[in-house]
Amino acid sequence: MLAATVGAALLLLASLLTVRGGVGSTSTALVPAPLAVGSALSQPRHVPAFDLIDEQGRPKVLSALRGRWVVMVPSMTLCHEVCPMTTGVLMQLTSALRHAGLAARVAVVEVTVDPWRDTARRLRAYRRLTGADFTMLTGAPSEIRRIWKFFGVYYKRVPQDNPPDVDWLTHRPEAFDVEHTDGVFLLDPAGQERVVEEGTPDTGGHLSAALRGLLNAEGRRNLAKPQLPWSAGQILDDLYWLMGKSIPANTLPSVKPPSAAAAAAMLAGSTGQLRTLHAQAGDLVGGYGDLKARLAGLRGYPVVLNAWASWCPPCRAEFPIFSAASAAYGRRVAFLGADVEDSSGNARAFLAGHPVSYPSYQSSDADLEGIAPLRGTPTTIFINRAGHVVYTHTGQYETQATLEQDVARYALGS
């Protein structure tokens, strides 16, 4: 996720990622000056000492978390479209942090965008309902407005839909909703903002019954197909990057890719263009023009195009998954790689140690815009038999099952 385009404005984030959340009036929080999103900030920003309240009703100054890394997200307990997924991803993250031995070094925090209804009592009830195991903060409307103005998060009270959503705590129709933007912010132990990630949380389609029960129809669609997704694994990768640490092997997907011989046996009998692809397994065979020509020659086959780079931790993490999937489906689906913003030497060295059953082409972010919008690496583009893009998955595939579901839906189903 750190490889996403630098220099986009939070105003764009607000316009693209505003979602309906969950209560009334016309108070708003304005988006501040443009700031890089989906990337490490070029200049870290000192975060002021905002005065908030935790789920126990105790005063909580955000600066009290200094000395620890902080993962902070805007959220609310009466959101039915995205926030239950946010809670689910943060629960996955806290589990991963414990497993990695980082729980004492990283604080995970949800801060409300609904100060009108999110009282300490409601936050406690939400934790009991969902099992959330991280800090939840609220505060006076003026202080919530101040904190989110600093971070560039838009939120606004709006009328409820008809029929309205039902409050899970009171079991009464909700009186209003809150539009807000989604994303995640990483702060360093010195209290500086370091990374902003745009987009909606991706749980890999998995959510507890309690959290799933909070989703409405739109929320269930978001669960199945999150927009500009960020995941627990990607946030953990970002934390390791900020800490200057290597990603431990046990944080990578537990997929054992097939050996070259096993993959060749699985792909034996492939015909036509697919057979030619497999003969170039693991090679870096050309540039963007060659990629466009290959795609034209693959009309009649569904294509899965994975944009990656040797310098991208999430790309490296998902390579075993693509190795396994391309061997399993390569007799019916054409897999290709696009190595973006990378040197040929580094790319070839990486491919030598991470074999896949298909070739890659050197390209750039700007080049791939001619095929589909690229909001960072890794990105996976699904192209149907007629040569039309039918789906773009932004971010890392963390499980083989998730990739295989998309292959079945967007490649074999196209």
Disulfide bonds with the S-S distance in Angstrom:
Cys312-Cys315 2.40
